[in-house]
Amino acid sequence: MPVSQAQPPRLPDQPIGHSSEQVSRHLVVAALGRLTREHRDVLRELYFRGSSVAQAAHALGIAPGMVKSRTYYALHALRLAIEELRGIE
């Protein structure tokens, strides 16, 4: 699948212990789907893969400063998407 059509991370197949935790995971996954590809990519590298800023910069082919900037805006966009989705529930 081309990078431009990358999908947000899939939920684990294992059951999640607490129902509010399950709702939170579904909410985050849905919110990630609303982000731009660049924002999803930087969050995936830093938070899902555990990369350092330097490693993420290398993997994404951008400068470390750009990783920091995209992360800031990606987290802001993620918060807004979660708030919007909570209003829909």
DSSP file (Angstrom, degrees, kcal/mol; ACC not computed):
  #  RESIDUE AA STRUCTURE BP1 BP2  ACC     N-H-->O    O-->H-N    N-H-->O    O-->H-N    TCO  KAPPA ALPHA  PHI   PSI    X-CA   Y-CA   Z-CA
    1    1 A M              0   0    0      0, 0.0     5,-0.1     0, 0.0     0, 0.0   0.000 360.0 360.0 360.0 129.4    0.0    0.0    0.0
    2    2 A P    >   -     0   0    0      0, 0.0     3,-1.7     0, 0.0     0, 0.0  -0.245 360.0-117.4 -60.6 150.9    1.5    3.4   -0.9
    3    3 A V  G >  S+     0   0    0      1,-0.3     3,-1.9     2,-0.2     0, 0.0   0.849 113.0  63.3 -58.9 -35.4    2.5    5.6    2.0
    4    4 A S  G 3  S+     0   0    0      1,-0.3    -1,-0.3    33,-0.0    33,-0.1   0.700 106.2  45.3 -65.1 -17.5   -0.1    8.2    0.9
    5    5 A Q  G <  S+     0   0    0     -3,-1.7    -1,-0.3     2,-0.0    -2,-0.2   0.120  82.3 146.1-109.8  20.1   -2.9    5.7    1.5
    6    6 A A    <   -     0   0    0     -3,-1.9    -3,-0.1     1,-0.1    34,-0.1  -0.284  41.2-137.0 -61.0 140.1   -1.6    4.5    4.9
    7    7 A Q        -     0   0    0      1,-0.1     3,-0.1    33,-0.0    -1,-0.1  -0.637  24.1 -97.7 -95.2 154.3   -4.3    3.6    7.3
    8    8 A P        -     0   0    0      0, 0.0    -1,-0.1     0, 0.0    21,-0.1  -0.284  61.0 -73.3 -64.2 159.5   -4.3    4.5   11.0
    9    9 A P        -     0   0    0      0, 0.0     2,-0.2     0, 0.0    24,-0.1  -0.179  52.6-118.9 -55.5 146.1   -3.1    1.8   13.4
   10   10 A R        -     0   0    0     -3,-0.1     3,-0.1     1,-0.1    -3,-0.0  -0.555  27.5-105.8 -85.3 152.0   -5.4   -1.2   13.9
   11   11 A L        -     0   0    0     -2,-0.2    -1,-0.1     1,-0.1     2,-0.0  -0.432  43.4 -97.1 -71.0 150.2   -6.8   -2.0   17.3
   12   12 A P        -     0   0    0      0, 0.0    -1,-0.1     0, 0.0     4,-0.1  -0.349  21.2-133.4 -66.8 151.2   -5.4   -5.1   19.0
   13   13 A D  S    S+     0   0    0     -3,-0.1     3,-0.1     2,-0.1    -2,-0.0   0.681  80.6  94.9 -77.2 -17.9   -7.3   -8.3   18.6
   14   14 A Q  S    S-     0   0    0      1,-0.1     2,-0.0     0, 0.0     0, 0.0  -0.464  87.2-104.6 -74.6 144.2   -7.0   -9.0   22.4
   15   15 A P        -     0   0    0      0, 0.0     2,-0.5     0, 0.0    -1,-0.1  -0.372  31.0-128.3 -65.8 148.4   -9.9   -7.9   24.6
   16   16 A I        -     0   0    0      1,-0.1     6,-0.1    -4,-0.1     5,-0.0  -0.859  13.2-133.3-102.4 133.8   -9.2   -4.8   26.7
   17   17 A G  S    S+     0   0    0     -2,-0.5     2,-0.4     4,-0.1    -1,-0.1   0.853  83.9  44.1 -57.2 -48.2   -9.9   -5.2   30.4
   18   18 A H  S  > S-     0   0    0      1,-0.1     4,-2.0     2,-0.0     3,-0.4  -0.854  71.4-139.6-110.3 134.4  -11.9   -2.0   31.2
   19   19 A S  H  > S+     0   0    0     -2,-0.4     4,-2.3     1,-0.2     5,-0.2   0.854 104.0  52.4 -63.0 -36.6  -14.8   -0.8   29.0
   20   20 A S  H  > S+     0   0    0      1,-0.2     4,-2.1     2,-0.2    -1,-0.2   0.847 108.6  52.3 -68.2 -31.0  -13.8    2.9   29.4
   21   21 A E  H  > S+     0   0    0     -3,-0.4     4,-2.4     2,-0.2    -2,-0.2   0.900 108.2  51.3 -66.8 -39.7  -10.3    2.0   28.3
   22   22 A Q  H  X S+     0   0    0     -4,-2.0     4,-2.3     1,-0.2    -2,-0.2   0.917 109.7  48.9 -63.1 -43.7  -11.8    0.2   25.2
   23   23 A V  H  X S+     0   0    0     -4,-2.3     4,-2.6     1,-0.2    -1,-0.2   0.911 109.9  52.6 -61.8 -42.0  -13.8    3.3   24.4
   24   24 A S  H  X S+     0   0    0     -4,-2.1     4,-2.5     2,-0.2    -2,-0.2   0.911 109.1  48.7 -61.8 -43.0  -10.7    5.5   24.7
   25   25 A R  H  X S+     0   0    0     -4,-2.4     4,-2.5     2,-0.2    -1,-0.2   0.922 112.4  48.2 -63.6 -43.1   -8.7    3.3   22.4
   26   26 A H  H  X S+     0   0    0     -4,-2.3     4,-2.4     1,-0.2    -2,-0.2   0.903 111.8  51.0 -62.6 -40.0  -11.5    3.3   19.8
   27   27 A L  H  X S+     0   0    0     -4,-2.6     4,-2.5     2,-0.2    -2,-0.2   0.917 110.7  47.4 -64.0 -44.6  -11.7    7.1   20.2
   28   28 A V  H  X S+     0   0    0     -4,-2.5     4,-2.7     2,-0.2    -2,-0.2   0.917 112.3  49.5 -64.6 -43.3   -8.0    7.6   19.6
   29   29 A V  H  X S+     0   0    0     -4,-2.5     4,-1.5     2,-0.2    -2,-0.2   0.918 112.6  47.6 -62.7 -42.7   -7.9    5.3   16.6
   30   30 A A  H  < S+     0   0    0     -4,-2.4     4,-0.4     1,-0.2    -1,-0.2   0.909 112.5  49.4 -63.9 -40.8  -10.9    7.2   15.1
   31   31 A A  H >< S+     0   0    0     -4,-2.5     3,-1.4     1,-0.2     4,-0.4   0.890 106.0  56.3 -66.1 -39.4   -9.2   10.5   15.8
   32   32 A L  H >< S+     0   0    0     -4,-2.7     3,-1.3     1,-0.3    -1,-0.2   0.858  99.8  61.0 -59.7 -34.3   -6.0    9.3   14.2
   33   33 A G  T 3< S+     0   0    0     -4,-1.5    -1,-0.3     1,-0.3    -2,-0.2   0.681  99.6  56.1 -66.3 -17.1   -7.9    8.6   11.1
   34   34 A R  T <  S+     0   0    0     -3,-1.4    -1,-0.3    -4,-0.4    -2,-0.2   0.551  91.0  93.3 -90.6  -9.3   -8.8   12.3   10.9
   35   35 A L  S <  S-     0   0    0     -3,-1.3     2,-0.0    -4,-0.4    39,-0.0  -0.377  84.4 -98.5 -81.8 161.5   -5.2   13.5   10.9
   36   36 A T     >  -     0   0    0      1,-0.1     4,-2.5    -2,-0.1     5,-0.2  -0.335  35.9-108.3 -69.9 161.1   -3.1   14.2    7.8
   37   37 A R  H  > S+     0   0    0      1,-0.2     4,-2.8     2,-0.2     5,-0.2   0.897 120.0  53.8 -57.8 -42.3   -0.7   11.5    6.7
   38   38 A E  H  > S+     0   0    0      1,-0.2     4,-2.0     2,-0.2    -1,-0.2   0.892 110.0  46.8 -62.6 -40.1    2.2   13.6    7.9
   39   39 A H  H  > S+     0   0    0      2,-0.2     4,-2.1     1,-0.2    -1,-0.2   0.918 113.4  47.7 -69.1 -42.8    0.8   13.9   11.3
   40   40 A R  H  X S+     0   0    0     -4,-2.5     4,-2.7     1,-0.2    -2,-0.2   0.919 110.8  53.1 -61.9 -42.6    0.0   10.2   11.6
   41   41 A D  H  X S+     0   0    0     -4,-2.8     4,-2.3    -5,-0.2    -2,-0.2   0.916 110.1  45.6 -60.8 -45.0    3.4    9.3   10.4
   42   42 A V  H  X S+     0   0    0     -4,-2.0     4,-2.2     1,-0.2     5,-0.2   0.898 114.9  47.5 -69.1 -38.7    5.3   11.4   13.0
   43   43 A L  H  X>S+     0   0    0     -4,-2.1     4,-2.7     2,-0.2     5,-1.0   0.885 110.6  52.9 -67.9 -37.4    3.0   10.2   15.8
   44   44 A R  I  X>S+     0   0    0     -4,-2.7     5,-2.3    -5,-0.2     4,-0.8   0.933 111.5  45.9 -61.8 -45.8    3.5    6.6   14.6
   45   45 A E  I  <5S+     0   0    0     -4,-2.3     6,-2.8    -5,-0.2    -2,-0.2   0.935 122.4  34.1 -63.3 -46.5    7.3    7.0   14.7
   46   46 A L  I  <5S+     0   0    0     -4,-2.2    -2,-0.2     4,-0.2    -3,-0.2   0.909 131.9  22.7 -80.0 -42.6    7.5    8.6   18.1
   47   47 A Y  I  <5S+     0   0    0     -4,-2.7    -3,-0.2    -5,-0.2    -2,-0.1   0.805 129.5  35.1-100.9 -32.9    4.7    7.1   20.1
   48   48 A F  I  <<S+     0   0    0     -5,-1.0    -3,-0.2    -4,-0.8    -4,-0.1   0.845 130.2  30.7 -91.2 -36.7    3.9    3.7   18.4
   49   49 A R  S   <S-     0   0    0     -5,-2.3    -3,-0.2    -6,-0.2    -4,-0.1   0.606  99.1-130.8 -95.9 -13.7    7.5    2.7   17.4
   50   50 A G        +     0   0    0     -6,-0.3    -4,-0.2     1,-0.2    -3,-0.1   0.751  45.8 165.1  72.9  24.0    9.2    4.5   20.2
   51   51 A S        -     0   0    0     -6,-2.8    -1,-0.2    -7,-0.2     2,-0.1  -0.368  36.4-120.2 -71.5 151.4   11.7    6.3   17.9
   52   52 A S     >  -     0   0    0      1,-0.1     4,-2.8    -2,-0.1     5,-0.2  -0.339  34.6-100.4 -76.2 170.9   13.8    9.2   19.1
   53   53 A V  H  > S+     0   0    0      1,-0.2     4,-2.6     2,-0.2     5,-0.2   0.923 126.3  49.1 -59.6 -43.8   13.4   12.5   17.3
   54   54 A A  H  > S+     0   0    0      2,-0.2     4,-2.1     1,-0.2    -1,-0.2   0.908 112.4  47.2 -63.8 -42.2   16.7   11.8   15.4
   55   55 A Q  H  > S+     0   0    0      2,-0.2     4,-2.7     1,-0.2    -2,-0.2   0.914 113.0  48.6 -65.6 -42.5   15.5    8.3   14.4
   56   56 A A  H  X S+     0   0    0     -4,-2.8     4,-2.6     2,-0.2     5,-0.2   0.904 109.7  52.8 -63.6 -41.1   12.1    9.6   13.4
   57   57 A A  H  X>S+     0   0    0     -4,-2.6     5,-1.9    -5,-0.2     4,-1.3   0.924 111.8  45.6 -60.0 -44.6   13.7   12.4   11.3
   58   58 A H  H  <5S+     0   0    0     -4,-2.1     3,-0.2     2,-0.2    -2,-0.2   0.934 114.2  47.7 -64.6 -46.3   15.8    9.8    9.5
   59   59 A A  H  <5S+     0   0    0     -4,-2.7    -2,-0.2     1,-0.2    -1,-0.2   0.861 118.8  40.0 -63.6 -36.5   12.9    7.4    8.9
   60   60 A L  H  <5S-     0   0    0     -4,-2.6    -1,-0.2    -5,-0.2    -2,-0.2   0.590 106.9-124.1 -90.7 -11.4   10.7   10.2    7.6
   61   61 A G  T  <5S+     0   0    0     -4,-1.3     2,-0.3     1,-0.3    -3,-0.2   0.835  71.9 112.7  72.5  32.8   13.4   12.0    5.6
   62   62 A I  S   <S-     0   0    0     -5,-1.9    -1,-0.3    -6,-0.2    -2,-0.2  -0.850  73.2 -87.1-131.0 167.8   12.9   15.3    7.4
   63   63 A A    >>  -     0   0    0     -2,-0.3     4,-1.7     1,-0.1     3,-0.6  -0.385  36.5-116.2 -72.8 151.3   14.9   17.5    9.8
   64   64 A P  H 3> S+     0   0    0      0, 0.0     4,-2.1     0, 0.0     5,-0.2   0.866 116.6  56.8 -55.5 -38.0   14.7   16.9   13.6
   65   65 A G  H 3> S+     0   0    0      1,-0.2     4,-2.2     2,-0.2     5,-0.1   0.862 104.7  51.9 -62.1 -34.9   13.2   20.4   14.0
   66   66 A M  H <> S+     0   0    0     -3,-0.6     4,-3.0     2,-0.2     5,-0.3   0.860 105.8  54.8 -69.5 -35.4   10.5   19.4   11.6
   67   67 A V  H  X S+     0   0    0     -4,-1.7     4,-2.3     2,-0.2    -2,-0.2   0.938 110.2  46.5 -60.7 -46.1    9.7   16.3   13.6
   68   68 A K  H  X S+     0   0    0     -4,-2.1     4,-2.2     2,-0.2    -2,-0.2   0.918 114.5  47.0 -63.0 -43.9    9.3   18.4   16.7
   69   69 A S  H  X S+     0   0    0     -4,-2.2     4,-2.2     2,-0.2     5,-0.2   0.936 113.5  46.9 -64.4 -47.3    7.1   20.9   14.9
   70   70 A R  H  X S+     0   0    0     -4,-3.0     4,-2.9     1,-0.2    -1,-0.2   0.876 110.6  53.9 -63.2 -36.4    4.9   18.2   13.3
   71   71 A T  H  X S+     0   0    0     -4,-2.3     4,-2.7    -5,-0.3     5,-0.3   0.934 107.7  50.0 -63.2 -45.3    4.6   16.5   16.6
   72   72 A Y  H  X S+     0   0    0     -4,-2.2     4,-1.8     1,-0.2    -2,-0.2   0.949 117.2  39.8 -57.0 -50.8    3.4   19.6   18.3
   73   73 A Y  H  X S+     0   0    0     -4,-2.2     4,-2.5     1,-0.2    -1,-0.2   0.839 113.6  54.8 -71.7 -32.5    0.7   20.3   15.6
   74   74 A A  H  X S+     0   0    0     -4,-2.9     4,-2.5    -5,-0.2    -1,-0.2   0.920 109.1  47.2 -65.8 -43.4   -0.2   16.6   15.3
   75   75 A L  H  X S+     0   0    0     -4,-2.7     4,-2.4     2,-0.2    -2,-0.2   0.888 112.3  50.6 -65.7 -37.9   -0.9   16.3   19.1
   76   76 A H  H  X S+     0   0    0     -4,-1.8     4,-2.2    -5,-0.3    -2,-0.2   0.934 112.5  46.3 -63.4 -45.3   -2.9   19.5   18.9
   77   77 A A  H  X S+     0   0    0     -4,-2.5     4,-2.5     1,-0.2    -2,-0.2   0.874 111.1  53.2 -64.5 -37.6   -4.9   18.1   15.9
   78   78 A L  H  X S+     0   0    0     -4,-2.5     4,-2.4     2,-0.2    -2,-0.2   0.921 108.1  49.7 -63.9 -44.4   -5.4   14.8   17.7
   79   79 A R  H  X S+     0   0    0     -4,-2.4     4,-2.4     1,-0.2    -2,-0.2   0.926 112.1  48.3 -59.5 -44.7   -6.8   16.6   20.8
   80   80 A L  H  X S+     0   0    0     -4,-2.2     4,-2.5     1,-0.2    -2,-0.2   0.909 110.9  50.4 -63.2 -41.8   -9.2   18.5   18.6
   81   81 A A  H  X S+     0   0    0     -4,-2.5     4,-2.5     2,-0.2    -1,-0.2   0.900 110.4  49.9 -63.9 -40.4  -10.3   15.4   16.8
   82   82 A I  H  X S+     0   0    0     -4,-2.4     4,-2.4     2,-0.2    -2,-0.2   0.921 110.7  49.7 -64.1 -43.4  -10.9   13.6   20.1
   83   83 A E  H  X S+     0   0    0     -4,-2.4     4,-1.5     2,-0.2    -2,-0.2   0.918 112.0  48.6 -61.4 -42.9  -13.0   16.5   21.4
   84   84 A E  H  X S+     0   0    0     -4,-2.5     4,-0.9     1,-0.2    -2,-0.2   0.919 111.9  48.7 -62.7 -44.0  -15.1   16.6   18.2
   85   85 A L  H  X S+     0   0    0     -4,-2.5     4,-1.6     1,-0.2     3,-0.4   0.861 106.9  55.7 -66.7 -35.4  -15.6   12.8   18.3
   86   86 A R  H  < S+     0   0    0     -4,-2.4    -1,-0.2     1,-0.2    -2,-0.2   0.861 104.4  54.6 -63.3 -34.1  -16.7   13.0   22.0
   87   87 A G  H  < S+     0   0    0     -4,-1.5    -1,-0.2     1,-0.2    -2,-0.2   0.763 106.9  51.5 -69.6 -24.2  -19.3   15.5   21.0
   88   88 A I  H  <        0   0    0     -4,-0.9    -2,-0.2    -3,-0.4    -1,-0.2   0.822 360.0 360.0 -79.5 -33.8  -20.7   13.1   18.4
   89   89 A E     <        0   0    0     -4,-1.6    -1,-0.2     0, 0.0    -2,-0.1   0.502 360.0 360.0 -57.6 360.0  -21.0   10.2   20.9
